[in-house]
Amino acid sequence: MTPDVPAFPGFRKITIADKGSFDTYFSKYPPDLSERTFTNFFIWRECDRSQVTLINGNPCVAAFPENEPPYFFEPLGNDRIKETLQVCLSRVPRFSRVSEGFMKEYFEGKEGFKIELDRDHCDYVYRRDDLIDLKGRKYDGKRNKIRRFLKNNIPLYEKLTEDNAADCLRLLGRWKKAKPASLCLDAPIKETLVNFSKLNVKGAIVKVNGAVEAFTIGERLNDDTAVIYIEVANPQIDGLSQYINQQFCLREWGQFKHINREEDLGEAGLRRAKLSYHPIKLINKYNITLV
């Protein structure tokens, strides 16, 4: 971890300079949860009002959001974890977005904790081949939408780069007007675009009639899985979102068996959309509160 991260009880904001240190931990302890990447911690730091501290040498990220009680994420690292958790709970009496394995190892069956499944933050995981091939009757609607899209448009797929990120920002400005105001989505997306090269993520755009009408961004999560953080498509172009999803999986993630498309945040439309692609599993996450 960068040397200026304060030891507990000190905290500071996460900065782009922390990427190398965070990535070192995640390479040693490969994550399954979409939250456990530097990218996710960084781009959500303003919405979550998150900060980092060192406890027993473990980087620990705490969030102080406006719309829910504060919480810690699972610590990074693996040193004196039981003692580290006790220190965390002395400051904030809650953990959130906790993996099932971590919950069972450190909290299940222990007195003094309330354990709740956090359905709104469970990750959706798909077979990459399913998202590309769209085989079977259950994907009829997706294939038909792509077919109509290609019949009515001549799309141009390109990699997302610093050169076309400004066009994506302009599309974001139009797209966010159609999103529920309660969802803090546009700020993390903007952070990703502005810091695209520094975050070392992959992205793609689709142009229709010369204009960027969709973009998507993701990165490697672990040896088996890529995570897709962002997909923005002009909702007035039918089939565009299905097309960019299919093409991004096809062209950029050939070495992975699975695609993690994150959570639905409890938003009904987003939940329907994610379920409509028939995930092979949901990765459970838990809230754990000291009682």
C-alpha positions in Angstrom: 0.0 0.0 0.0 1.2 3.5 -0.7 3.1 4.8 2.3 0.8 7.7 3.0 -2.2 5.6 3.9 -2.7 6.3 7.6 -2.9 3.6 10.2 -6.2 3.4 12.0 -7.9 5.5 13.4 -6.7 7.7 10.5 -8.4 7.6 7.1 -7.9 9.2 3.7 -9.6 9.1 0.3 -8.6 6.6 -2.3 -6.6 8.1 -5.1 -5.5 6.8 -8.5 -1.9 6.4 -7.1 -3.2 3.5 -5.0 -3.9 1.3 -8.0 -0.6 -0.6 -8.0 -0.9 -1.4 -4.3 -4.6 -2.5 -4.5 -3.8 -4.6 -7.6 -1.0 -6.4 -5.7 -3.4 -7.5 -3.1 -6.0 -8.7 -5.7 -3.4 -10.6 -7.6 -2.5 -12.4 -4.4 -6.1 -12.9 -3.4 -8.1 -13.1 -6.7 -11.6 -11.8 -6.1 -15.0 -13.2 -7.1 -17.0 -10.1 -6.1 -17.2 -7.2 -8.5 -16.5 -4.7 -5.8 -13.1 -6.2 -5.1 -11.2 -4.4 -7.8 -9.3 -1.1 -7.6 -11.5 0.2 -10.4 -14.7 -0.3 -8.4 -13.3 1.2 -5.2 -12.0 4.2 -7.1 -14.9 5.1 -9.4 -17.5 4.8 -6.5 -15.4 6.7 -3.9 -17.4 9.9 -4.2 -20.8 8.3 -4.2 -19.9 6.0 -1.4 -17.8 8.7 0.4 -15.3 5.9 1.0 -11.9 6.2 2.7 -9.0 3.8 3.4 -7.1 3.0 6.5 -4.4 0.4 7.5 -5.3 -2.1 10.3 -2.7 -4.7 11.1 -1.1 -4.0 7.7 -4.4 -4.7 5.9 -5.9 -1.9 3.8 -9.5 -1.5 5.0 -12.0 0.6 3.1 -15.0 2.2 4.9 -17.9 3.9 3.2 -19.9 6.7 4.7 -22.8 7.2 2.1 -25.6 9.7 2.6 -28.4 7.2 2.0 -27.5 4.3 4.3 -25.5 3.6 7.5 -21.7 3.5 7.2 -20.0 0.2 6.7 -16.7 -1.5 6.0 -15.9 -3.7 3.1 -14.0 -6.9 3.7 -10.3 -6.1 4.5 -7.7 -6.5 1.8 -5.0 -8.8 2.8 -5.0 -11.7 5.3 -3.1 -10.7 8.4 -4.7 -11.1 11.9 -8.1 -10.8 10.3 -10.1 -11.5 13.5 -8.4 -8.7 15.3 -8.7 -6.5 12.3 -12.5 -7.1 12.2 -12.8 -6.1 15.8 -11.0 -2.8 15.2 -13.3 -2.1 12.2 -16.4 -2.8 14.4 -15.1 -0.4 17.0 -15.4 2.4 14.5 -18.4 1.3 12.3 -20.7 -1.5 13.5 -21.4 -2.9 10.1 -19.8 -4.8 7.2 -21.5 -4.8 3.8 -21.0 -6.5 0.4 -19.4 -9.4 2.3 -18.8 -12.6 0.4 -20.4 -15.8 1.5 -17.1 -17.5 2.2 -15.9 -14.6 4.4 -19.3 -14.5 6.2 -19.2 -18.2 7.0 -15.6 -18.1 8.2 -15.8 -15.1 10.5 -19.4 -14.5 11.4 -21.8 -17.4 10.9 -22.8 -19.0 14.1 -21.1 -16.3 16.2 -23.2 -14.5 18.8 -23.7 -10.7 18.5 -24.2 -10.4 14.8 -27.2 -10.0 12.5 -26.5 -11.5 9.1 -28.7 -10.5 6.1 -28.5 -11.5 2.4 -28.1 -8.3 0.4 -30.0 -9.3 -2.7 -29.7 -5.9 -4.4 -25.9 -6.3 -4.5 -25.6 -9.9 -5.6 -23.5 -10.3 -8.7 -24.9 -11.8 -11.9 -22.6 -14.3 -13.5 -23.0 -15.7 -17.1 -21.3 -18.1 -19.4 -19.5 -16.0 -21.9 -20.5 -18.4 -24.7 -24.2 -17.9 -23.8 -23.9 -14.1 -24.1 -22.3 -14.5 -27.6 -24.3 -17.4 -29.1 -27.7 -16.6 -27.6 -28.8 -20.2 -28.3 -32.2 -21.6 -27.6 -35.7 -20.4 -27.3 -35.0 -18.4 -24.1 -32.8 -16.1 -26.2 -35.2 -15.7 -29.1 -36.0 -12.1 -28.1 -32.3 -11.1 -27.9 -31.4 -12.6 -31.3 -34.4 -10.9 -32.9 -33.5 -7.6 -31.5 -29.9 -7.9 -32.8 -31.3 -9.0 -36.2 -33.6 -6.0 -36.5 -30.8 -3.7 -35.3 -28.5 -4.9 -38.1 -31.2 -4.7 -40.6 -31.9 -1.1 -39.8 -28.4 0.1 -39.1 -24.8 -0.2 -40.2 -22.9 -0.2 -36.9 -19.2 0.4 -36.5 -17.5 -1.3 -33.5 -14.3 0.2 -32.2 -12.2 0.0 -29.1 -12.7 2.7 -26.6 -9.7 5.0 -26.3 -8.8 8.4 -24.9 -9.5 9.8 -28.4 -13.2 8.9 -28.3 -13.9 9.1 -24.6 -15.2 12.6 -25.0 -17.9 11.3 -27.4 -18.8 8.8 -24.7 -19.2 11.6 -22.1 -21.6 13.4 -24.4 -23.7 10.2 -24.8 -23.6 9.8 -21.0 -25.1 13.3 -20.7 -28.1 12.3 -22.8 -28.4 8.8 -21.3 -28.4 9.8 -17.6 -31.5 11.9 -18.1 -33.5 8.7 -18.6 -32.2 7.0 -15.4 -33.8 7.1 -11.9 -32.4 10.0 -10.0 -31.9 7.8 -6.9 -29.2 5.8 -8.7 -25.7 7.3 -8.4 -24.5 6.0 -11.8 -23.3 8.8 -13.9 -20.5 10.0 -11.6 -18.8 6.5 -11.5 -19.1 6.2 -15.3 -17.6 9.6 -15.8 -14.7 8.8 -13.4 -14.0 5.6 -15.5 -14.0 7.6 -18.8 -11.8 10.4 -17.5 -9.3 7.9 -16.0 -9.7 5.3 -18.7 -6.0 4.9 -19.5 -4.8 5.1 -15.8 -7.3 2.4 -14.8 -6.0 0.1 -17.6 -9.5 -1.2 -18.3 -10.9 -2.3 -21.7 -13.7 -0.6 -23.5 -15.6 -0.5 -26.8 -17.9 1.9 -28.6 -20.5 1.4 -31.3 -21.1 4.2 -33.8 -24.3 4.5 -35.7 -24.4 7.0 -38.6 -21.0 8.3 -37.5 -22.0 9.1 -33.9 -21.1 7.1 -30.7 -24.4 5.6 -29.5 -23.1 3.0 -27.1 -20.1 2.2 -25.0 -19.1 -0.4 -22.5 -16.2 -1.0 -20.1 -14.8 -3.9 -18.2 -11.6 -5.7 -17.0 -10.2 -9.0 -15.8 -11.6 -10.1 -12.4 -9.8 -13.4 -12.0 -8.4 -16.1 -14.2 -11.8 -17.4 -15.1 -14.0 -14.3 -15.2 -14.1 -10.8 -16.6 -16.3 -8.1 -15.0 -18.3 -5.6 -17.1 -18.8 -2.4 -15.1 -20.6 -0.2 -17.6 -22.9 -0.5 -20.5 -24.5 2.7 -21.9 -26.6 2.6 -25.0 -29.0 5.0 -26.6 -32.4 3.6 -25.5 -34.0 4.9 -28.7 -32.1 2.5 -30.9 -33.7 -0.9 -30.5 -31.3 -3.8 -30.2 -28.2 -1.6 -29.7 -27.6 -2.7 -26.1 -28.0 -6.4 -27.0 -25.5 -5.9 -29.9 -22.8 -4.2 -27.9 -23.1 -6.7 -25.1 -22.7 -9.6 -27.6 -19.8 -8.0 -29.5 -17.9 -7.0 -26.4 -17.9 -10.5 -25.0 -17.0 -11.9 -28.4 -14.1 -9.6 -29.3 -12.5 -8.7 -26.0 -13.0 -11.6 -23.5 -12.0 -14.7 -25.4 -9.8 -16.1 -22.6 -12.5 -16.1 -20.0 -15.3 -18.6 -19.4 -17.5 -16.3 -17.4 -18.7 -12.7 -17.4 -19.7 -11.0 -14.1 -22.1 -8.2 -14.9 -22.3 -6.8 -11.4 -25.5 -6.2 -9.4 -28.9 -4.6 -10.1 -28.9 -2.2 -7.1 -32.5 -3.1 -6.4 -33.7 -1.2 -9.6 -36.6 -3.2 -11.0 -35.8 -2.5 -14.7 -32.2 -3.4 -14.3 -33.1 -6.6 -12.5 -35.4 -7.7 -15.3 -32.7 -6.9 -17.8 -30.1 -8.9 -16.0 -32.4 -11.9 -15.4 -33.4 -11.9 -19.0 -29.9 -13.0 -20.0 -30.3 -16.1 -17.7 -27.3 -16.0 -15.4 -25.8 -19.3 -14.3 -25.6 -18.1 -10.8 -25.9 -15.1 -8.4 -22.9 -14.5 -6.1 -24.4 -13.8 -2.7 -23.3 -10.9 -0.6 -24.2 -10.1 2.9 -24.7 -7.3 5.4 -23.4 -8.0 8.9 -24.4 -5.8 11.7 -23.1 -5.8 15.3 -26.0 -6.2 17.7 
